[in-house]
Amino acid sequence: MPTETTPRTTRREFLRATALTTGAAATVMFPAPAIAQRPRLVYWCYQFLKESDEARASFAREWAKKNNVDLQLTMVPWKEFMPKITAAIEAKATPDIVESGGVELRGRGQLLEVTDVYKKLEKSYGGWVGAAPKIMLDPDGRVHHILYGFSGPQLIAREDLLAQAGLKPPPATWVDLLAYAKKAQQPPKTFGLGQPVSNQTDSQIWEEIMKSYGARLADDAGKRVVLGDYKPQVWEFLDFFTEVWKAGVLPPGVTTWDNTMNNSTYQAGRAVFVLNAITISLWLETNNPELLAKTGHYNFPRGPKRLNQPVTYGSRSIMKYTKVPDLAKQFLWDSMEPGKMDRESAVSQWGPVLNAYMSFDVWKKKPFMKGLIEMSLHGETQGYPDVFNDAWREQFLNTTTSRMLQRIVVDNWSRDKAFAEAIDVLTKIYAKYA
């Protein structure tokens, strides 16, 4: 994995540039490192979307140059992050700042507290948007990771294929979605729904659908597993899922897909619907604008009991082992400056997390970005109505709901057996955090 080290800067250059300026002077909030020693900062940057990755990396290099910092930057793909950081912790060779795994690392007690940064950002930039505080605040009110953007799955649709089938989007309910998918698909050229049923986290969309049927995993305190009390609701959801499976709207191989396959399937023109973030559309904007012009973006359909529209996020955190905590906090602060975030938002999948970001031009210029505003303002934390906590996050990464579905359609288990296993897995996970 490539790393980069910035060229050395003279002391005179450092004295001329004590803090990053990105259109407006940044306020130095934290003690500056001693001038006599050029500090080193190791930054692991989330790698997924090329233009967004390059924007964040370019900012980091510019920041390091202006602040006389020896920066070591490594781009880390999401699916490689947790194994890589786990190995780094064991080897006692951790980075200073990471852009993935904030909740997981917080649960392991590996992060530096950054409540001061959280509060100063809140005060300086008009307050946090939507569910941001719920995601960042620990039960005791402390903060260990700083959100820089909201994202989340939307219903992305081939409007041209729907029109050819005489259908007007969006489908109002999940049952309507299935009917649309069956009518508009043209297999093997196109399939109705490009949605994985695998052991990758994109498959946990099925949990959101299940909850729209009225189920939930744990009690209001987020401590005790109660899924067993919702068997009728789960069975109604399983009736729907079985219809989806038997209808032939899912492409071949979805039980082994990784988190890129729903993207690539739609981008290749082989799906009528996918449930994904606008990373798909950002890719199309550069690589296939003709397909983008035929693409619509909508909120999720409703279930019989509720509409579940989850928000995901990007965040930065500081490993507790850092030898430059004040410098790392300064980087977190500077990286949230509105001018910098305005430019970055034009090439990224992230919606606004601070009210100062709500006026960015990108929300008006790109029609497919408008949905990010609604999602950022009104989307629920992942797992709703369950509590977004470390136990929920672990079972999410375990893809508990998708594994239950695999047991039924791949292993030919009975519903009762698969349901009992899911409850057992959930109980063991939640017991670790009780």
Stockholm file with secondary structure:
# STOCKHOLM 1.0

chainA/1-434         MPTETTPRTTRREFLRATALTTGAAATVMFPAPAIAQRPRLVYWCYQFLKESDEARASFAREWAKKNNVDLQLTMVPWKEFMPKITAAIEAKATPDIVESGGVELRGRGQLLEVTDVYKKLEKSYGGWVGAAPKIMLDPDGRVHHILYGFSGPQLIAREDLLAQAGLKPPPATWVDLLAYAKKAQQPPKTFGLGQPVSNQTDSQIWEEIMKSYGARLADDAGKRVVLGDYKPQVWEFLDFFTEVWKAGVLPPGVTTWDNTMNNSTYQAGRAVFVLNAITISLWLETNNPELLAKTGHYNFPRGPKRLNQPVTYGSRSIMKYTKVPDLAKQFLWDSMEPGKMDRESAVSQWGPVLNAYMSFDVWKKKPFMKGLIEMSLHGETQGYPDVFNDAWREQFLNTTTSRMLQRIVVDNWSRDKAFAEAIDVLTKIYAKYA
#=GR chainA/1-434 SS CCEEECCCCCHHHHHHCSSCBSSSBCCCCSCCCCTTSCCEEEEEEEESSHHHHHHHHHHHHHHHHHTTCEEEEEEEEHHHHHHHHHHHHHTTCCCSEESSCHHHHHHTTCBCCCHHHHHHHHHHTTCBCTTHHHHHBCTTSCBCCEEEEEECCEEEEEHHHHHHTTCCSCCSBHHHHHHHHHHHCBTTTBEEECCCCSSSGGGGHHHHHHHHTTCCSBCTTSCSBCGGGGHHHHHHHHHHHHHHHHHTCSCTTGGGCCTTHHHHHHHTTCEEEEEECTHHHHHHHHHCHHHHTTEEEECCCBCSSCCCCEEEEEEEEEBTTCSCHHHHHHHHHHTTCHHHHHHHHTTSSCBCSBGGGTTCTHHHHCGGGHHHHHHHHHCEETTTTSCCSHHHHHHHHTTHHHHHHHHHHTSCCCHHHHHHHHHHHHHHHHHTTC
#=GC SS_cons         CCEEECCCCCHHHHHHCSSCBSSSBCCCCSCCCCTTSCCEEEEEEEESSHHHHHHHHHHHHHHHHHTTCEEEEEEEEHHHHHHHHHHHHHTTCCCSEESSCHHHHHHTTCBCCCHHHHHHHHHHTTCBCTTHHHHHBCTTSCBCCEEEEEECCEEEEEHHHHHHTTCCSCCSBHHHHHHHHHHHCBTTTBEEECCCCSSSGGGGHHHHHHHHTTCCSBCTTSCSBCGGGGHHHHHHHHHHHHHHHHHTCSCTTGGGCCTTHHHHHHHTTCEEEEEECTHHHHHHHHHCHHHHTTEEEECCCBCSSCCCCEEEEEEEEEBTTCSCHHHHHHHHHHTTCHHHHHHHHTTSSCBCSBGGGTTCTHHHHCGGGHHHHHHHHHCEETTTTSCCSHHHHHHHHTTHHHHHHHHHHTSCCCHHHHHHHHHHHHHHHHHTTC
//
